[in-house]
Amino acid sequence: MGLIGLALLGWQGAARAVDVYVIDMNSSKSSYSDSHILRLVTAALDASSPRYGPYEFRVARLRMERDRLLQEMLKGELVNLSAQVTSAEWEQKLTPIRIAVDKGISSYRISLIDGRNQDLFSSLRTLDQLKS
């Protein structure tokens, strides 16, 4: 078996790196095994694994306040993935991936009014009318 055969054997034995994703427990809510966020992330990772390779996905066992979570994500050791409401600071320091993990509900704005003023609001048709 010449040098080419040894090179091929070495190449075949090389393991492909496995990406490890650790999501914070806060993103997974209280029942992380049944979280729609975890199912969404797992589905995205499964769909991308033929192109990007195998992965390992786990939930961090620590609950963290938002400030500590940011610091831990910057380190990338205890947690490297989170489903959070973004901020300018987070987007400056981390890489945002925009997915409506709450099925878009956070994109809706709901206004509450005093029911005694319903007739005033029912007659509104333009933004200028609402502003006044």
N, C-alpha and C positions, 0 to 999 in steps of 0.2 A: 504494500500500500504506500505509495509515494507521499510526498509533501502535500499534494492536493487532497488526498484522502484524509490525512490527519487534520488539515484545515477544515474540511467539511464536517468531520466528526466533532471538532471543537465548536464549530458554528451551530450544529444541531443541538449540542448540549447546553448552549447558552440560554439562560432563562430570560424571558421577557419581563421587564420591570412591571410591577403591579402598582398602579396609582392607588393611594390610600386617601379616602375622604372621611373626615370625622366631623359630623354636624353637631352643633350644640344642642343640649337637651331642651333648652328654651324653645327652639324652633319646632321641636317635636311635640310640644304641649305635654300634658300629664301622661297620656297613654301613648308613648312613642311607638309602640308596636303597631298601632292602628292609625297613625297620623297620616292625613292626606298629603302633607308636605313630604314625608319620608317616601310614600308611594310615588309621588311625582318625581322626586330626585332619583329614586331607584329606576323608574321607567326611563328617564333621560340617560342615565348611565348605561342601562341595558341597551338602549337604542344606539348609543355611541360606541359601545365596546367593540363591535366588529372593525371600526375604523381606528380607534385609539387604544384598543387592547383591554386586558382584564383589569378589574378594579376590586378594591376592598372598601366596604362602606360600613361605618359604625356610628353609634351615638355616643358622644362624650358622657361620662357618668356624673359630671359636675354641672350644677346649675350656676350660671354666672350673671352678675349684673352687666348691663350694657357696656360700661366703661372697661370692665375687666375682659369682657368678651372681645372687644376691639383689640386690646393688648395681646390676648392669647391668639387671635387670628393673625396678627402681625408676626408673632413667633412661629405659628403654624405647627405647633407640637401637640397641644391638647385638643385643638379644634382648628379646622381650616375651611369650614363651610358653614353658612348660616342663612336663614331666611328671615331677614330683618327689614323693617322700614328703613330706607336709606337716609343719609344726611350728607351734607357737603363734606364734612370731615371724613366720613366712612368712604365716600367715593374718591376722595383725594388719596387716601392711604391704602385702600383695597381695590380689587377689580370687581365692579358690579356686573352681574349677569341678570338682566331684567326678564323675570318670569313672573306672571301673575299667580303666585302660589296660593293666594286666597281666592282663586277663581275670579279675580278682577274686582272683588267687592271693595277693596281699599281704594279703587279708582273712582268709585261713586261718591258723590257728595250729597248728603241728605240734610235738608234744612227743616228745622222744627219751628213751628209758629204757635202763637197763642191762638187756640181755636176760636176765641171771640173775634179775631180779625180775619177769619177765613174769607169773608166776602171781599175784603180789600185785596187779598192775594189771588183770589179766583179771577179777578178782573185784569190782572197783569198780563201783558202780551209782549212786552219788550224789556230789554235790559235797562234802558233808561227809566222806564216806569218803576222797575224794581229798585234802582238806585235812589230814586226820590222817596 
